[in-house]
Amino acid sequence: MSKRVEVAAGVIFGGDGRFLLGQRAPDTFYAGYWEFPGGKVEPGESPADALVRELDEELGIRVRVLRPWITREHLYEHAHVRLHFFEVADWEGELRDHVHSALSWEPVDAPEVGPMLPANGPILKALRLPRWMGITHATDIGVARQLELLDAALASGLRLVQVREPGMGASDLCAFAAAVVKRARPRGALVVVNGNAELAAEVGADGVHLSAAQLAGLEARPALEWVGASCHTRAELERAAGFGLDYAVLGAVLPTATHPGQPTLGWERFAELVGGLPMPVLALGGLRRADMERARAAGAHGIAAIRASWDQS
Ligand SMILES: Nc1nc2c([nH]c(=O)n2[C@H]2C[C@H](O)[C@@H](COP(=O)(O)OP(=O)(O)OP(=O)(O)O)O2)c(=O)[nH]1
């Protein structure tokens, strides 16, 4: 078995939300394939240091804000690589490429260039996961009010909804989930249904969100495009990763009004728990819009919330 090579790679965002890909030069492995700028971690360097150095050497840019994101391993014919992906949220300098055949700024939802390096498929899927998940609570506020607030949130840019209605009867839930899908679809928003893969498929939702108890008893990944799970511990996060789930939700980070008295993690513990995972993790629990920077600095992909998603103030 070949030695493991540590690699740092950056998702570099431009001002318009597009991200940068580079085409590998002739005379390299996978010449002509597209990759995220980056390179090997040198002895004594942290992956973050390596990325800052590589982006300076390769592209002539200076990183201003770097956020840890996800880590994936891949076995190539030539090497076993561990890829540490970071988001380069802010940078300065003029882009001058020294190593690629071409560069391209790509839209997050549908990158157009190809082929992509084989390890990068799940990375592109993770980039498509929206940064904010709105979790419904129609059981508390009423179906009509929830749908009204959903319309307003979709109009303001919400692109990921979790239908979660623990107290609702089966036929009402089916009708409610179908109504959410009907509203979300024209906006290009994803819908996942909590706890019920059959219902998700029946109403044409994009996926299922498993409870921690369902994750504990899971035997195989449900056959839906998006599958995520609620987690509270590192063991649960690793189990979710082991089934190839697309995302996890981890909390509670801060105290919440909906689950008073529940133990909280805080951002430091959150950052420790999500380090090195291969899938994006959304932070949950008492979070508001203003917490997004803090969440992403701690390694979260974004935020999942009940109240703050429907709050119109
Ligand atoms: N930079 C980068 N490397 C990636 C990505 N995806 C992926 O599988 N890799 C792999 C390809 C390479 O095996 C390794 C990156 O190493 P590298 O670019 O420094 O070096 P290389 O293999 O081209 O060759 P060399 O430096 O030994 O000449 O990580 C990605 O998105 N960006």
Ligand as a Chemical Component Dictionary entry (heavy atoms), coordinates in Angstrom:
data_LIG
# 
_chem_comp.id                   LIG 
_chem_comp.type                 NON-POLYMER 
_chem_comp.pdbx_formal_charge   0 
_chem_comp.three_letter_code    LIG 
# 
loop_
_chem_comp_atom.comp_id 
_chem_comp_atom.atom_id 
_chem_comp_atom.alt_atom_id 
_chem_comp_atom.type_symbol 
_chem_comp_atom.charge 
_chem_comp_atom.model_Cartn_x 
_chem_comp_atom.model_Cartn_y 
_chem_comp_atom.model_Cartn_z 
_chem_comp_atom.pdbx_ordinal 
LIG N1  N1  N 0 -4.736 20.368 -5.622 1  
LIG C1  C1  C 0 -5.648 19.398 -5.655 2  
LIG N2  N2  N 0 -5.262 18.101 -5.604 3  
LIG C2  C2  C 0 -6.224 17.171 -5.652 4  
LIG C3  C3  C 0 -7.604 17.515 -5.734 5  
LIG N3  N3  N 0 -8.340 16.365 -5.769 6  
LIG C4  C4  C 0 -7.467 15.343 -5.723 7  
LIG O1  O1  O 0 -7.744 14.161 -5.755 8  
LIG N4  N4  N 0 -6.165 15.825 -5.637 9  
LIG C5  C5  C 0 -4.977 14.975 -5.566 10 
LIG C6  C6  C 0 -4.224 14.901 -6.879 11 
LIG C7  C7  C 0 -2.777 14.706 -6.442 12 
LIG O2  O2  O 0 -2.568 13.332 -6.226 13 
LIG C8  C8  C 0 -2.705 15.421 -5.118 14 
LIG C9  C9  C 0 -2.206 16.833 -5.274 15 
LIG O3  O3  O 0 -0.885 16.855 -5.385 16 
LIG P1  P1  P 0 -0.108 17.955 -6.235 17 
LIG O4  O4  O 0 -1.012 18.653 -7.173 18 
LIG O5  O5  O 0 0.722  18.739 -5.319 19 
LIG O6  O6  O 0 0.928  17.107 -6.984 20 
LIG P2  P2  P 0 0.837  16.127 -8.226 21 
LIG O7  O7  O 0 0.254  14.819 -7.813 22 
LIG O8  O8  O 0 0.202  16.799 -9.381 23 
LIG O9  O9  O 0 2.351  15.894 -8.594 24 
LIG P3  P3  P 0 3.755  16.309 -8.007 25 
LIG O10 O10 O 0 3.647  17.480 -7.109 26 
LIG O11 O11 O 0 4.206  15.087 -7.305 27 
LIG O12 O12 O 0 4.520  16.613 -9.228 28 
LIG O13 O13 O 0 -4.068 15.469 -4.611 29 
LIG C10 C10 C 0 -7.974 18.864 -5.807 30 
LIG O14 O14 O 0 -9.144 19.233 -5.925 31 
LIG N5  N5  N 0 -6.960 19.779 -5.751 32 
# 
loop_
_chem_comp_bond.comp_id 
_chem_comp_bond.atom_id_1 
_chem_comp_bond.atom_id_2 
_chem_comp_bond.value_order 
_chem_comp_bond.pdbx_ordinal 
LIG N1  C1  SING 1  
LIG C1  N2  DOUB 2  
LIG C1  N5  SING 3  
LIG N2  C2  SING 4  
LIG C2  C3  DOUB 5  
LIG C2  N4  SING 6  
LIG C3  N3  SING 7  
LIG C3  C10 SING 8  
LIG N3  C4  SING 9  
LIG C4  O1  DOUB 10 
LIG C4  N4  SING 11 
LIG N4  C5  SING 12 
LIG C5  C6  SING 13 
LIG C5  O13 SING 14 
LIG C6  C7  SING 15 
LIG C7  O2  SING 16 
LIG C7  C8  SING 17 
LIG C8  C9  SING 18 
LIG C8  O13 SING 19 
LIG C9  O3  SING 20 
LIG O3  P1  SING 21 
LIG P1  O4  DOUB 22 
LIG P1  O5  SING 23 
LIG P1  O6  SING 24 
LIG O6  P2  SING 25 
LIG P2  O7  DOUB 26 
LIG P2  O8  SING 27 
LIG P2  O9  SING 28 
LIG O9  P3  SING 29 
LIG P3  O10 DOUB 30 
LIG P3  O11 SING 31 
LIG P3  O12 SING 32 
LIG C10 O14 DOUB 33 
LIG C10 N5  SING 34 
# 
